[in-house]
Amino acid sequence: MKRIKLLRGERKMSQQRLAIELNVTQAMVSKYEVGASEPDIATICRLCELFGVSADYLLELSDDKVNVSVFGLSEAEKSLLFGFKRLDELRKAKLQAYLQGLLQE
């Protein structure tokens, strides 16, 4: 789980400090980071809580640190956001301009 090391580094947190927060040994944190061992579900939940990221991000299933569902978005709103993310930069700019026009009406 490469992202544990990345997130720990962003917060300038030592393996020992993270181990204390997770109630595991420093050696276990090291094993998590190099992929020699996988954390259990409770530990994954604790890591997500500590670092403020989604489980999908932590498990490298998504590059989005925060799951949009936490914002209480409707399915239609989520669909628009994910559709927007798939657009190239030119189409994103066009869509933003169109939205601005709609909001000014």
BATOR-871483 format. One record per atom (N, C-alpha, C): residue number from 1; residue in three letters; chain; atom name; x, y, z. Coordinates in nm, 2 decimals. Example, Ala and Ser with C-alpha at 12.3 -4.5 7.8 and 13.67 -1.06 7.14 Angstrom:
<1, ALA, A, N, <1.32, -0.57, 0.78>>
<1, ALA, A, CA, <1.23, -0.45, 0.78>>
<1, ALA, A, C, <1.32, -0.33, 0.78>>
<2, SER, A, N, <1.28, -0.22, 0.71>>
<2, SER, A, CA, <1.37, -0.11, 0.71>>
<2, SER, A, C, <1.29, 0.00, 0.79>>
% end
This chain:
<1, MET, A, N, <0.08, -0.12, 0.00>>
<1, MET, A, CA, <0.00, 0.00, 0.00>>
<1, MET, A, C, <0.09, 0.12, 0.00>>
<2, LYS, A, N, <0.13, 0.16, -0.12>>
<2, LYS, A, CA, <0.22, 0.27, -0.14>>
<2, LYS, A, C, <0.17, 0.40, -0.08>>
<3, ARG, A, N, <0.04, 0.41, -0.08>>
<3, ARG, A, CA, <-0.02, 0.54, -0.04>>
<3, ARG, A, C, <-0.01, 0.57, 0.11>>
<4, ILE, A, N, <0.01, 0.46, 0.19>>
<4, ILE, A, CA, <0.03, 0.49, 0.33>>
<4, ILE, A, C, <0.16, 0.57, 0.35>>
<5, LYS, A, N, <0.26, 0.52, 0.28>>
<5, LYS, A, CA, <0.39, 0.60, 0.29>>
<5, LYS, A, C, <0.38, 0.74, 0.24>>
<6, LEU, A, N, <0.31, 0.75, 0.13>>
<6, LEU, A, CA, <0.29, 0.89, 0.07>>
<6, LEU, A, C, <0.21, 0.98, 0.17>>
<7, LEU, A, N, <0.10, 0.93, 0.22>>
<7, LEU, A, CA, <0.02, 1.01, 0.31>>
<7, LEU, A, C, <0.10, 1.04, 0.44>>
<8, ARG, A, N, <0.17, 0.94, 0.49>>
<8, ARG, A, CA, <0.25, 0.96, 0.61>>
<8, ARG, A, C, <0.35, 1.07, 0.59>>
<9, GLY, A, N, <0.42, 1.06, 0.47>>
<9, GLY, A, CA, <0.52, 1.16, 0.44>>
<9, GLY, A, C, <0.46, 1.30, 0.42>>
<10, GLU, A, N, <0.34, 1.31, 0.36>>
<10, GLU, A, CA, <0.28, 1.44, 0.35>>
<10, GLU, A, C, <0.26, 1.51, 0.49>>
<11, ARG, A, N, <0.24, 1.43, 0.59>>
<11, ARG, A, CA, <0.21, 1.48, 0.72>>
<11, ARG, A, C, <0.33, 1.48, 0.81>>
<12, LYS, A, N, <0.45, 1.44, 0.75>>
<12, LYS, A, CA, <0.57, 1.44, 0.82>>
<12, LYS, A, C, <0.56, 1.35, 0.95>>
<13, MET, A, N, <0.49, 1.24, 0.93>>
<13, MET, A, CA, <0.47, 1.14, 1.04>>
<13, MET, A, C, <0.56, 1.03, 1.03>>
<14, SER, A, N, <0.62, 0.99, 1.14>>
<14, SER, A, CA, <0.71, 0.87, 1.14>>
<14, SER, A, C, <0.63, 0.74, 1.14>>
<15, GLN, A, N, <0.70, 0.64, 1.10>>
<15, GLN, A, CA, <0.63, 0.51, 1.11>>
<15, GLN, A, C, <0.60, 0.47, 1.25>>
<16, GLN, A, N, <0.68, 0.51, 1.34>>
<16, GLN, A, CA, <0.66, 0.48, 1.48>>
<16, GLN, A, C, <0.53, 0.56, 1.53>>
<17, ARG, A, N, <0.52, 0.68, 1.49>>
<17, ARG, A, CA, <0.40, 0.76, 1.53>>
<17, ARG, A, C, <0.27, 0.70, 1.47>>
<18, LEU, A, N, <0.28, 0.66, 1.34>>
<18, LEU, A, CA, <0.16, 0.60, 1.28>>
<18, LEU, A, C, <0.13, 0.46, 1.35>>
<19, ALA, A, N, <0.23, 0.39, 1.39>>
<19, ALA, A, CA, <0.21, 0.26, 1.46>>
<19, ALA, A, C, <0.14, 0.28, 1.59>>
<20, ILE, A, N, <0.17, 0.39, 1.66>>
<20, ILE, A, CA, <0.11, 0.42, 1.79>>
<20, ILE, A, C, <-0.04, 0.45, 1.76>>
<21, GLU, A, N, <-0.07, 0.53, 1.66>>
<21, GLU, A, CA, <-0.20, 0.57, 1.62>>
<21, GLU, A, C, <-0.29, 0.45, 1.58>>
<22, LEU, A, N, <-0.22, 0.35, 1.52>>
<22, LEU, A, CA, <-0.29, 0.23, 1.47>>
<22, LEU, A, C, <-0.29, 0.12, 1.57>>
<23, ASN, A, N, <-0.22, 0.13, 1.68>>
<23, ASN, A, CA, <-0.20, 0.03, 1.78>>
<23, ASN, A, C, <-0.14, -0.10, 1.72>>
<24, VAL, A, N, <-0.04, -0.08, 1.63>>
<24, VAL, A, CA, <0.04, -0.19, 1.58>>
<24, VAL, A, C, <0.19, -0.15, 1.60>>
<25, THR, A, N, <0.28, -0.24, 1.56>>
<25, THR, A, CA, <0.42, -0.22, 1.57>>
<25, THR, A, C, <0.47, -0.14, 1.45>>
<26, GLN, A, N, <0.58, -0.07, 1.47>>
<26, GLN, A, CA, <0.65, 0.00, 1.36>>
<26, GLN, A, C, <0.68, -0.09, 1.25>>
<27, ALA, A, N, <0.72, -0.22, 1.28>>
<27, ALA, A, CA, <0.75, -0.32, 1.18>>
<27, ALA, A, C, <0.63, -0.35, 1.10>>
<28, MET, A, N, <0.51, -0.35, 1.16>>
<28, MET, A, CA, <0.39, -0.38, 1.08>>
<28, MET, A, C, <0.36, -0.26, 0.99>>
<29, VAL, A, N, <0.38, -0.14, 1.03>>
<29, VAL, A, CA, <0.36, -0.03, 0.94>>
<29, VAL, A, C, <0.46, -0.04, 0.82>>
<30, SER, A, N, <0.58, -0.08, 0.85>>
<30, SER, A, CA, <0.68, -0.09, 0.74>>
<30, SER, A, C, <0.63, -0.20, 0.64>>
<31, LYS, A, N, <0.58, -0.31, 0.69>>
<31, LYS, A, CA, <0.53, -0.42, 0.61>>
<31, LYS, A, C, <0.41, -0.37, 0.53>>
<32, TYR, A, N, <0.32, -0.29, 0.58>>
<32, TYR, A, CA, <0.21, -0.23, 0.50>>
<32, TYR, A, C, <0.26, -0.15, 0.39>>
<33, GLU, A, N, <0.36, -0.07, 0.42>>
<33, GLU, A, CA, <0.41, 0.02, 0.31>>
<33, GLU, A, C, <0.49, -0.05, 0.20>>
<34, VAL, A, N, <0.55, -0.16, 0.23>>
<34, VAL, A, CA, <0.62, -0.23, 0.12>>
<34, VAL, A, C, <0.54, -0.34, 0.06>>
<35, GLY, A, N, <0.42, -0.36, 0.11>>
<35, GLY, A, CA, <0.33, -0.46, 0.05>>
<35, GLY, A, C, <0.35, -0.60, 0.10>>
<36, ALA, A, N, <0.43, -0.62, 0.21>>
<36, ALA, A, CA, <0.46, -0.75, 0.27>>
<36, ALA, A, C, <0.34, -0.80, 0.35>>
<37, SER, A, N, <0.25, -0.71, 0.39>>
<37, SER, A, CA, <0.14, -0.74, 0.47>>
<37, SER, A, C, <0.03, -0.64, 0.44>>
<38, GLU, A, N, <-0.10, -0.69, 0.45>>
<38, GLU, A, CA, <-0.21, -0.60, 0.43>>
<38, GLU, A, C, <-0.29, -0.57, 0.56>>
<39, PRO, A, N, <-0.32, -0.44, 0.58>>
<39, PRO, A, CA, <-0.40, -0.41, 0.70>>
<39, PRO, A, C, <-0.54, -0.47, 0.70>>
<40, ASP, A, N, <-0.59, -0.50, 0.81>>
<40, ASP, A, CA, <-0.73, -0.55, 0.82>>
<40, ASP, A, C, <-0.83, -0.44, 0.80>>
<41, ILE, A, N, <-0.96, -0.47, 0.79>>
<41, ILE, A, CA, <-1.06, -0.37, 0.76>>
<41, ILE, A, C, <-1.06, -0.26, 0.86>>
<42, ALA, A, N, <-1.05, -0.29, 0.99>>
<42, ALA, A, CA, <-1.05, -0.19, 1.09>>
<42, ALA, A, C, <-0.94, -0.10, 1.08>>
<43, THR, A, N, <-0.82, -0.15, 1.04>>
<43, THR, A, CA, <-0.70, -0.06, 1.03>>
<43, THR, A, C, <-0.72, 0.03, 0.90>>
<44, ILE, A, N, <-0.77, -0.03, 0.80>>
<44, ILE, A, CA, <-0.80, 0.05, 0.68>>
<44, ILE, A, C, <-0.89, 0.17, 0.71>>
<45, CYS, A, N, <-1.00, 0.14, 0.79>>
<45, CYS, A, CA, <-1.09, 0.25, 0.83>>
<45, CYS, A, C, <-1.02, 0.35, 0.91>>
<46, ARG, A, N, <-0.93, 0.31, 1.00>>
<46, ARG, A, CA, <-0.86, 0.40, 1.09>>
<46, ARG, A, C, <-0.76, 0.49, 1.01>>
<47, LEU, A, N, <-0.69, 0.42, 0.91>>
<47, LEU, A, CA, <-0.60, 0.50, 0.82>>
<47, LEU, A, C, <-0.68, 0.61, 0.74>>
<48, CYS, A, N, <-0.80, 0.57, 0.69>>
<48, CYS, A, CA, <-0.88, 0.67, 0.62>>
<48, CYS, A, C, <-0.92, 0.78, 0.71>>
<49, GLU, A, N, <-0.95, 0.75, 0.83>>
<49, GLU, A, CA, <-0.99, 0.85, 0.93>>
<49, GLU, A, C, <-0.87, 0.94, 0.96>>
<50, LEU, A, N, <-0.76, 0.88, 0.99>>
<50, LEU, A, CA, <-0.64, 0.96, 1.02>>
<50, LEU, A, C, <-0.60, 1.06, 0.91>>
<51, PHE, A, N, <-0.60, 1.00, 0.79>>
<51, PHE, A, CA, <-0.55, 1.08, 0.68>>
<51, PHE, A, C, <-0.65, 1.16, 0.60>>
<52, GLY, A, N, <-0.78, 1.14, 0.64>>
<52, GLY, A, CA, <-0.89, 1.21, 0.57>>
<52, GLY, A, C, <-0.91, 1.18, 0.42>>
<53, VAL, A, N, <-0.89, 1.05, 0.39>>
<53, VAL, A, CA, <-0.90, 1.00, 0.25>>
<53, VAL, A, C, <-1.01, 0.89, 0.25>>
<54, SER, A, N, <-1.05, 0.86, 0.12>>
<54, SER, A, CA, <-1.14, 0.75, 0.10>>
<54, SER, A, C, <-1.07, 0.62, 0.10>>
<55, ALA, A, N, <-1.14, 0.51, 0.13>>
<55, ALA, A, CA, <-1.08, 0.38, 0.12>>
<55, ALA, A, C, <-1.03, 0.35, -0.02>>
<56, ASP, A, N, <-1.11, 0.40, -0.12>>
<56, ASP, A, CA, <-1.08, 0.38, -0.26>>
<56, ASP, A, C, <-0.94, 0.44, -0.29>>
<57, TYR, A, N, <-0.92, 0.56, -0.24>>
<57, TYR, A, CA, <-0.79, 0.62, -0.26>>
<57, TYR, A, C, <-0.68, 0.54, -0.19>>
<58, LEU, A, N, <-0.70, 0.51, -0.07>>
<58, LEU, A, CA, <-0.60, 0.44, 0.01>>
<58, LEU, A, C, <-0.56, 0.30, -0.06>>
<59, LEU, A, N, <-0.66, 0.23, -0.11>>
<59, LEU, A, CA, <-0.64, 0.10, -0.17>>
<59, LEU, A, C, <-0.60, 0.11, -0.32>>
<60, GLU, A, N, <-0.58, 0.24, -0.37>>
<60, GLU, A, CA, <-0.54, 0.27, -0.51>>
<60, GLU, A, C, <-0.64, 0.23, -0.61>>
<61, LEU, A, N, <-0.77, 0.23, -0.57>>
<61, LEU, A, CA, <-0.87, 0.21, -0.67>>
<61, LEU, A, C, <-0.92, 0.34, -0.73>>
<62, SER, A, N, <-0.88, 0.45, -0.68>>
<62, SER, A, CA, <-0.92, 0.58, -0.73>>
<62, SER, A, C, <-0.80, 0.68, -0.70>>
<63, ASP, A, N, <-0.79, 0.78, -0.78>>
<63, ASP, A, CA, <-0.69, 0.89, -0.75>>
<63, ASP, A, C, <-0.76, 1.00, -0.68>>
<64, ASP, A, N, <-0.89, 0.99, -0.65>>
<64, ASP, A, CA, <-0.96, 1.10, -0.58>>
<64, ASP, A, C, <-0.95, 1.07, -0.43>>
<65, LYS, A, N, <-0.88, 1.16, -0.36>>
<65, LYS, A, CA, <-0.86, 1.14, -0.22>>
<65, LYS, A, C, <-0.99, 1.14, -0.14>>
<66, VAL, A, N, <-1.09, 1.21, -0.18>>
<66, VAL, A, CA, <-1.22, 1.21, -0.11>>
<66, VAL, A, C, <-1.33, 1.16, -0.19>>
<67, ASN, A, N, <-1.41, 1.07, -0.14>>
<67, ASN, A, CA, <-1.52, 1.02, -0.21>>
<67, ASN, A, C, <-1.63, 1.12, -0.22>>
<68, VAL, A, N, <-1.69, 1.15, -0.33>>
<68, VAL, A, CA, <-1.79, 1.26, -0.35>>
<68, VAL, A, C, <-1.91, 1.23, -0.27>>
<69, SER, A, N, <-1.94, 1.10, -0.24>>
<69, SER, A, CA, <-2.06, 1.07, -0.17>>
<69, SER, A, C, <-2.07, 1.13, -0.03>>
<70, VAL, A, N, <-1.95, 1.17, 0.02>>
<70, VAL, A, CA, <-1.96, 1.23, 0.16>>
<70, VAL, A, C, <-2.02, 1.37, 0.15>>
<71, PHE, A, N, <-2.03, 1.43, 0.03>>
<71, PHE, A, CA, <-2.08, 1.56, 0.02>>
<71, PHE, A, C, <-2.24, 1.56, 0.00>>
<72, GLY, A, N, <-2.30, 1.44, 0.00>>
<72, GLY, A, CA, <-2.44, 1.43, -0.01>>
<72, GLY, A, C, <-2.49, 1.47, -0.15>>
<73, LEU, A, N, <-2.42, 1.44, -0.25>>
<73, LEU, A, CA, <-2.46, 1.47, -0.39>>
<73, LEU, A, C, <-2.56, 1.37, -0.43>>
<74, SER, A, N, <-2.65, 1.41, -0.52>>
<74, SER, A, CA, <-2.75, 1.32, -0.58>>
<74, SER, A, C, <-2.68, 1.24, -0.69>>
<75, GLU, A, N, <-2.74, 1.14, -0.74>>
<75, GLU, A, CA, <-2.68, 1.06, -0.84>>
<75, GLU, A, C, <-2.66, 1.14, -0.97>>
<76, ALA, A, N, <-2.76, 1.23, -1.00>>
<76, ALA, A, CA, <-2.74, 1.32, -1.12>>
<76, ALA, A, C, <-2.62, 1.41, -1.10>>
<77, GLU, A, N, <-2.60, 1.46, -0.98>>
<77, GLU, A, CA, <-2.48, 1.55, -0.96>>
<77, GLU, A, C, <-2.35, 1.47, -0.97>>
<78, LYS, A, N, <-2.35, 1.35, -0.92>>
<78, LYS, A, CA, <-2.23, 1.26, -0.93>>
<78, LYS, A, C, <-2.20, 1.23, -1.07>>
<79, SER, A, N, <-2.31, 1.20, -1.15>>
<79, SER, A, CA, <-2.29, 1.17, -1.29>>
<79, SER, A, C, <-2.23, 1.29, -1.37>>
<80, LEU, A, N, <-2.28, 1.41, -1.34>>
<80, LEU, A, CA, <-2.22, 1.53, -1.40>>
<80, LEU, A, C, <-2.07, 1.54, -1.37>>
<81, LEU, A, N, <-2.04, 1.53, -1.24>>
<81, LEU, A, CA, <-1.90, 1.54, -1.20>>
<81, LEU, A, C, <-1.81, 1.44, -1.27>>
<82, PHE, A, N, <-1.85, 1.31, -1.27>>
<82, PHE, A, CA, <-1.77, 1.21, -1.33>>
<82, PHE, A, C, <-1.76, 1.23, -1.48>>
<83, GLY, A, N, <-1.87, 1.27, -1.54>>
<83, GLY, A, CA, <-1.87, 1.30, -1.68>>
<83, GLY, A, C, <-1.77, 1.42, -1.71>>
<84, PHE, A, N, <-1.77, 1.52, -1.63>>
<84, PHE, A, CA, <-1.68, 1.63, -1.65>>
<84, PHE, A, C, <-1.54, 1.59, -1.64>>
<85, LYS, A, N, <-1.51, 1.50, -1.55>>
<85, LYS, A, CA, <-1.37, 1.45, -1.53>>
<85, LYS, A, C, <-1.32, 1.38, -1.65>>
<86, ARG, A, N, <-1.41, 1.32, -1.73>>
<86, ARG, A, CA, <-1.36, 1.24, -1.85>>
<86, ARG, A, C, <-1.34, 1.33, -1.97>>
<87, LEU, A, N, <-1.38, 1.46, -1.96>>
<87, LEU, A, CA, <-1.36, 1.55, -2.08>>
<87, LEU, A, C, <-1.22, 1.59, -2.09>>
<88, ASP, A, N, <-1.18, 1.63, -2.21>>
<88, ASP, A, CA, <-1.05, 1.69, -2.23>>
<88, ASP, A, C, <-1.06, 1.84, -2.19>>
<89, GLU, A, N, <-0.95, 1.90, -2.18>>
<89, GLU, A, CA, <-0.94, 2.04, -2.13>>
<89, GLU, A, C, <-1.03, 2.14, -2.21>>
<90, LEU, A, N, <-1.03, 2.12, -2.34>>
<90, LEU, A, CA, <-1.10, 2.21, -2.43>>
<90, LEU, A, C, <-1.25, 2.20, -2.40>>
<91, ARG, A, N, <-1.30, 2.07, -2.39>>
<91, ARG, A, CA, <-1.44, 2.05, -2.37>>
<91, ARG, A, C, <-1.48, 2.09, -2.23>>
<92, LYS, A, N, <-1.39, 2.08, -2.13>>
<92, LYS, A, CA, <-1.42, 2.13, -2.00>>
<92, LYS, A, C, <-1.44, 2.28, -2.00>>
<93, ALA, A, N, <-1.35, 2.35, -2.07>>
<93, ALA, A, CA, <-1.36, 2.50, -2.08>>
<93, ALA, A, C, <-1.49, 2.54, -2.14>>
<94, LYS, A, N, <-1.53, 2.46, -2.25>>
<94, LYS, A, CA, <-1.66, 2.50, -2.32>>
<94, LYS, A, C, <-1.78, 2.47, -2.22>>
<95, LEU, A, N, <-1.77, 2.36, -2.15>>
<95, LEU, A, CA, <-1.88, 2.33, -2.06>>
<95, LEU, A, C, <-1.89, 2.44, -1.95>>
<96, GLN, A, N, <-1.77, 2.48, -1.90>>
<96, GLN, A, CA, <-1.77, 2.58, -1.79>>
<96, GLN, A, C, <-1.83, 2.71, -1.84>>
<97, ALA, A, N, <-1.79, 2.75, -1.97>>
<97, ALA, A, CA, <-1.85, 2.87, -2.03>>
<97, ALA, A, C, <-2.00, 2.86, -2.04>>
<98, TYR, A, N, <-2.04, 2.75, -2.09>>
<98, TYR, A, CA, <-2.19, 2.73, -2.11>>
<98, TYR, A, C, <-2.26, 2.74, -1.97>>
<99, LEU, A, N, <-2.21, 2.68, -1.87>>
<99, LEU, A, CA, <-2.27, 2.69, -1.74>>
<99, LEU, A, C, <-2.27, 2.83, -1.69>>
<100, GLN, A, N, <-2.17, 2.90, -1.71>>
<100, GLN, A, CA, <-2.17, 3.04, -1.67>>
<100, GLN, A, C, <-2.28, 3.12, -1.74>>
<101, GLY, A, N, <-2.29, 3.09, -1.87>>
<101, GLY, A, CA, <-2.40, 3.16, -1.94>>
<101, GLY, A, C, <-2.54, 3.12, -1.88>>
<102, LEU, A, N, <-2.56, 3.00, -1.85>>
<102, LEU, A, CA, <-2.69, 2.96, -1.79>>
<102, LEU, A, C, <-2.71, 3.02, -1.66>>
<103, LEU, A, N, <-2.61, 3.04, -1.58>>
<103, LEU, A, CA, <-2.62, 3.10, -1.44>>
<103, LEU, A, C, <-2.65, 3.25, -1.45>>
<104, GLN, A, N, <-2.61, 3.31, -1.56>>
<104, GLN, A, CA, <-2.63, 3.45, -1.57>>
<104, GLN, A, C, <-2.77, 3.49, -1.63>>
<105, GLU, A, N, <-2.84, 3.39, -1.68>>
<105, GLU, A, CA, <-2.98, 3.41, -1.74>>
<105, GLU, A, C, <-3.08, 3.45, -1.63>>
% end
